[in-house]
Amino acid sequence: MSDLSQIVKAYDVRGIVPDQWDERAAEALGAAFAQLLRESPTGDASADRAADRVETVVVAHDMRDSSPGLAAAFGAGARSEGLSVIEAGLGSTDMLYYASGVLGLPGAMFTASHNPAKYNGIKMCRVGARPIGQDSGLAEIRDRAQAILDGGTDRPADRPRGDSRRRDLLADYAAHLRGLVDLSGIRPLKVVVDAGNGMGGYTVPAVLGDAVLPALPLTIVPLYFELDGSFPNHEANPLDPANLVDLQRAVREHGADLGLAFDGDADRCFAVDERGEPVSPSAITALVAVRELAKHPGSTVIHNLITSRAVPEIVAEHGGRPVRSRVGHSFIKAEMARTDAVFGGEHSAHYYFRDFWFADTGMLAAMHLLAALGEQDRPLSELAEKYERYVASGEINSTVPDQAAKMSEVRRAYPDAEADELDGLTLRFPDGAWINLRASNTEPLLRLNVEAPTAERMTALRDEVLGRVRA
């Protein structure tokens, strides 16, 4: 019997198949999703009184071996509650968000993103790609599905079942993105793309290549485009520097202008410059923000509290309004909607666009980067340099049994630092350096990020704080 409390996380469903969940659990989750949508179509109690009934959901899945069966079972559960299902088949997570936005339907994406092959999961959203997290319906879906699995609910046998139909959305998704960023007039660029055997191998040829649309002035050098949920070459997690090694080597060997790496469900994109050196997600956030502010002067840009302080500085310098957010896509998306922000970026390479239903899409961020590079003659290393003002440690994890006590101890060690607790503990120092300590939602870990004006200051502060955390 599946214990859904072990796999329903803060923002999505994630667990080992079949040890923690299987197709029976997926079917129960599909039925619970449908029940929630039938009773609360929008998630807004006042709006729901006048909301149209949800009749259809769209479901897509990644390339993992377990994904087609889980997606089909979820669809069967939704149909048992009377909803029709559009089966989009293979897709990236941002393609599912596109489908939800353009079709005006709730959706479910089956993927475990960058996790190993034995994992799978579900990312669910309401109409218009609005996220469903613990506080916006996911906990209720968990409880309803658990009751179904435990046999504690009566489900009428004569309830009309919904139907299902297939719909290929890849070409429409590619055309939509091409309409948001025009790459047809840029200078020719050679681009190495590492898809990590994930869904980038499916979407990149359609969006950046000539698989379904006219060719762009891009020469794509593909790495690991074969869809393979066992990830035979390396983990599809570009946040780990070890998984960028092949891309960095290929960029140098091919004399490419840049390299792009996508995670397993292709909603995140990382970049390396012509030397094979990583371009930080904070620098890409600032670069894309400047481009969006040029089109929409005075707009709000969201950044989470782990991004470089260069981001709010650059946003303000270009006439925008920077707004700081907690880490996590549900918080970013909520702030995007609340402030009508034009763009949002995270240190983890999630990028959110108002033109994309406030949802995250690594592909659109990559297109902005290609456009910025191709519209001028400098190499990417020079272009990115003006957005890289400070030195960051990257995220460092430490096993700590009592995270709250340790954060209090660190706070007491720096009484003169400015502190806030928007997300964990952030300390700001007079010289511009800062640290953030956040507890993991699922493990006994503290996550440390440090940034400072110089490498020497960053290293010293990092080591000093780690010494306290790990003492």
N, C-alpha and C positions, 0 to 999 in steps of 0.2 A: 504494500500500500504506500503510495507516494505521500510524503509529508511536504506539502507545498510551501510551508513556512521556511523550508531549507533552500528553496529555489526562487522564491519571489523576492527580489531585491528592491532597493529604493526606487529604481527607475525602470526595471525590466524583469523578465524571467531569465534565469541562467542556472544551468546545472548539468550534471553528467548523465548521459543517456547510455543504457537504460537504468543505471543504478539509482538515480535520484528522480527521474521522470521518464515517461514513455508515451506512446500514442494514446493510451487510455487517459493519462493525465492531460495530454494536449486536447483531447476531445472535451473533457470536462472544462478546461479553461476556455475553449471556444464557446461552449454553451453559456458559461458564466459571463463572458464578454458580451454575448448577444443579450443576455438578461439585463446587464447594466445599461447597454445602449437603448434597449426598449423602454426602460424605466427612466433613464436620464440621458437623453440624446446628446445634450451639449455639456453636461456637467455643471451647468448653472441653474440653480433651482428656480429662479425667477424666469429665466428664458425658457426652461423646459416646459413650463405650463402652456406655452404657445408654440413650442418647437414641433417641426414636422417629425413624424415617426421615421426612425432609421429602418430602411428596408434591405439594405445591401452593405456588405463589407468587402474590402479588397485584401487579398492575402498574397504575399510573395515569400520567396525563400532563397537562401544562399546555396553554395555548392557542397555543403557537408552531406555525407552519406545519409544521415538521419533526417535531413531537412524535408525532403519531399513527403515522407510518410507522416511526419509530425504536422506539416502544414495541411495535408489532406485530412488528418484526424481533427484538427482544429476547425477546419471548414465544415466537417460533418457535424461537429458540436454546434456551430453557429446555425447550420441549416436545420438541426433538430429543434431549434427555438424559433424557426420561421423566417430567418434571414436568408437572403440569397447571397451567393459568394462569387466574386470575380476572382478567378485564379490567374494571377499575373505570372506565375512560374518563377523562373530564375530572375533575380534582380539584386541590385545593391540596396542598402537601406535608404539612401536618398532617392532612389527610384520609387520605392514604396511611398515616401513622403510626397514625391511628385504626384503619384497616382491619387493619394488621399486629397491633395490640394486641388488638382485639376478636375477630378471627378466629384469632389464634394462628398467623400465617403470616409468612414472610419477605416482603419487598416491595421494589419498585423504583419510584421516581418520576422521570419524565422532565421535567426543567426545567433552565433555566440561571438561575433566580431573577431577579435584577435585571440580568443582563448583556444587551447589545444583541441584536437580533433574529437576527443571524447565528449566535449561539451556541446550543448546547443541552448537556444534561448528564444525569447519572443520580445520584440519591441512593439508595443501597441500605441495607437493614437486615435483620437477622435477626428471628426470632420476637419479638413484644413490642416492636417498634420499636427494638431494640438496634442502634446504629449500626455500620456497617462502614467502617473507615478503613484507612489504609496498614498499620497494625500489627495489624489485626484481620481481615485477609482481602482487602483491596482490592489489595494488591500481588500476592497470589497470583492473584486474578481477572485482573489485568492480564497477568501472565506466561502464564497458561493461554490467555487470549483471543488474545494475540500469537502463541502457538504454533499455534492454530487458523488464524489468518489466514495464517501463513507455511507452512501445510500440513505442520507437523511433528508432528501427532498422528493416530493412527488412531482413527476413530470408527465403531463397528460400524453397518453399514447396516441390520441387522435389529433394532436396539434399538427396543422399543415406544415410540411417541411418546405424549406426554401430550396431553390434550384442552384445550380452552379454553371458557370461558363468560363471559358478561357479567353484571355485578352492579352495580346503582346503589346507592351508599352515601351519597348526599348527605343524605337525610332522616334516616337513622340517625345520621350524624355530627352533624347539627344537634341532634337530640334528646339525644344524649349530652352535648354542651356545655351545652345548656339545663339538664340535670340537675345540672351541676356548679356553676353560678352562677345563682341565681334572680333574674331581672330583672323579674318580673311585678308586684312591689309598689313599685318605685321611682317617684319623681316623674316626670312627663313631661319628656323631654329631646329637643331637636332636635340631630341629629348629621349633620355633613357627612362623607361617606366618599369618599375618593379611591382608587379601585381601580387607577388607572394602566393601565387596559385589561388588567390581569392577573386572576388567579384570584379575587381578592376580589370581582370582579363576579359571580362564580358562587356563592361561599359566603356572602357577606354577606346577600343576600336570603333565604337559607334559615335562617341562624342568627339574625340580628337583625331581619329582616323577617317578612312573613307568607306567603312563597312556599310553605312546606310545613308550618308550625306556626302556632298561634294568634299573633295580633299582640301585640307588647310595647308598653309606653308610650314608644315611640321614634318620632320622625319622622325618617326617613332622607332626607337630601338627597344624591342620587348624583352623583358625578363620574367620568366615564370608566369606566362599568360594562361597556361593550361589549368583549367578548373580542377582542383584536387583538394578535397577537404581533409586529407591526411597531412597536408603541408610538407611535402617531401624535401623541400629545399631549405626553408627556414620558417620560423613562426611568422605569421602575418601581423606582426606588431612592430611597426617602425619606431615606436617610442623607445624601444630597446636598441641602443647603438649597435649591438651585435648583428641585428637584422638589416642594417644599412650597408654592411661591408661589401656585399656583392654589387649593390647599386653604385657605391663610391668608386669601386674598381672599374666598373663598366663605363662610367662617365669619363674617367681619365683615359681609358683605353680607346674609346670611340671619339675622343675630342668633342664631347657633347657640350651644349650650352648649359644644360642643367639636368638634374635627375629628379624624378618624382616617385614616391613610394606610397602605396595605399595599404590600408589594413584589410582584414578579411572580408568585411562587408562594404568596403570602399566608401565609407562615409567620412573617413579621415585621410588627409593627404600631407605627407612630409616632403621636404625639398632639400636637395644638396646643390651647391653651386658648381661652376665649371671646373673647380679644383677638387671636387668631391667633398667639400666641407659642408656640414649641415647648416641650413638657414633656420633659425629658431622660429617656432610658431608665433612667438611674440612679434618678431620682425614682420612676418607675413600678415599678422593681424593689423599692424600699423600700416603696412603698405596697402592692403585692401581697404582699410578705413579711409585712407587719403583718397583713393580712387572713388569710393562711394560718396565721400563728402564733396568731391568735385562735382558730382551729378546732383547731390541733394544737400546744398549748403546749410549749415546750422543744425544738422540732424544729430540725433543721439547715437552713440556707439557704446555697446556693452563690452566690458572686459571682466574676466574673473580675477580674483585677488591674487592668483599665482602668476599672471602675466607680468611682463616687465613694466616697471613704472614709466618706461619710455612710451608705452602705448597711450596712457591718458595725456602725457605731455604732448605727443605728436597730434593726437586728436584735437586737443585744445588749440594748438598752434595753427591748425587748419580750420578753425572756426566751429568745430564740433563740440558736442557736450558728452564727455566721458562719464559713464555710470558703472560703478564697481559692483560685482555680483559674487555670490557664493559659487563654488565649484559645482558643476553638474548641469547636464543639459536641461533638466526640468526647471532649474532656477534661472538659467540663461534665457530660455524660451519665455518664461513668465515675465521676466524683465523686458525682453524684446517687445512682447505684446503690450505690456503696461505703458511703456514709454514710446511705442511706435518707432523703435530704433531701426536705423537703416541697416545695421550690421552688428555682429557680435563675434568675439573670438576667445578661445581658451588656449591655455598652455599645452593642452593635450592634442592640439591640431583639429579641434572641432570648430567649424566656422559657420555662422548663422546669417541668413539673409532675409530682409523684409520681402524682397522680390521672390523668395522661395518659401513663402508661408511661414516666415520666421524659423524655418527648420535648418538643420545643419546639412551641408553638402561639401565634401572635400573636393569634388570635381569642379564645382563653380569657383572655389578658392584657387585651384590649380589654373583655371582659365584666366582669372585675374592676374595671377603671377606671370603666366605666359604673355598676356597682353602687355603688362608693364615692362617686361623684358624686351619684347619684340617691337615696341613702339619707340625704342631708343637704341643707341649703339653700344652702351657700356656692358661689360660682362655682369653676370648676376652678383658676383662677389662685391663689386663696386656699388651696384644698385642697392643691395641689401645693407651695405655698411652704414648708411645714414639712419637706418631704423634699429641698429644694434648699438645702444648707448652704454649699456651696463653689462656686468659679468654675472651670470647665473649659475647656480650649482646643479640645476636639475633636481628632480624629486628623489629623495633618499629615504628609504624605509628602515625603521628600527622596531624590533619586537619589544613591546612594553606592556606588561600585564595591566597596569593601572594608568591609562593614558591621561585621565583628568588630573591625577596627582602629579604626574610628571610635568604637564603643561603649567600647573600652578608653581611648581618648583622653578621652572625656567623663567616664568614671569617675575618671580621674586628676585632672581639673579640679576635682572636688568631694570631696576626701579626708575631709572631716568629715561627709559625708552617710552615712546608713545605707543599705547596698546589699544587694540580693538578685538572683538570676538565675533565678527560677522560670520566667520567660518573657521573654527579652531581658534588659535591664538596668533595674531599678527603683531609684531614689534617693529617699530620704525625708529631708526637712530638718526642723530643730528647730521651725520655726514651723508645721508641718503641711502645707506644700507638698510635692508629689512629682512626679517625672517617670518616664515609662517609654519606653524605646527598644526596638523590636522589629524584627527583620529580616523582610522579606517572604519567603514560601516560594517564590515564583515569579518575582520581579522584583528587580533591584538597588536595592531601596528600604529606607530606614529609616523606621519609623512612630513619630512622637512624640506622646505625650499628656502634658499638664501639668494639674495642679490645684493651687489655692492658696486661702487664706482670703479674699483680696480680688482684685478685677479687676486692680488695679495690680500686685500681686505676681505674679499669673499671667502678665500681659503681659510684665513684665520678665524673669521666668524663662524663659518661652517664647522670647523673642527672643534671650536670652543663649545658650540651648542650641542653638537653630537656627543661630545664628552660628557655633558650634563645629562643628555637624554639616555645614554647607554650606561651611565654609572650605576 
